[in-house]
Amino acid sequence: MNFLSKLLQGISFVPTIVTGVEGLFGHKSGTDKKNTAMTLALNSIQATDAIAGKDILDPAKFQEGLGKVIDGVVQCLNSSAWSKTKSA
């Protein structure tokens, strides 16, 4: 599997991870929830990376980029009907 398809496959889990973390840790701070989501997403992607080969050459930059993806997903969810139904 090439890196781009592996990356997109890993990122596709981010909305589910964010939603799950919010449900389980809604009372925690945003930073705590983001750290939990980062850990879950990174573990998922790293497991795929271990099976398919070592394509992540700079884990720190990869983690930084994944953090931005999680922030974007949270921003999209918070500005959507999902956020409105959650607080209702």
Rosetta blueprint (number, residue, H / E / L):
1 M L
2 N L
3 F H
4 L H
5 S H
6 K H
7 L H
8 L H
9 Q H
10 G H
11 I H
12 S L
13 F L
14 V H
15 P H
16 T H
17 I H
18 V H
19 T H
20 G H
21 V H
22 E H
23 G H
24 L H
25 F H
26 G L
27 H L
28 K L
29 S L
30 G H
31 T H
32 D H
33 K H
34 K H
35 N H
36 T H
37 A H
38 M H
39 T H
40 L H
41 A H
42 L H
43 N H
44 S H
45 I H
46 Q H
47 A H
48 T H
49 D H
50 A H
51 I H
52 A H
53 G L
54 K L
55 D L
56 I L
57 L L
58 D L
59 P H
60 A H
61 K H
62 F H
63 Q H
64 E H
65 G H
66 L H
67 G H
68 K H
69 V H
70 I H
71 D H
72 G H
73 V H
74 V H
75 Q H
76 C H
77 L H
78 N H
79 S L
80 S L
81 A H
82 W H
83 S H
84 K H
85 T H
86 K H
87 S H
88 A L
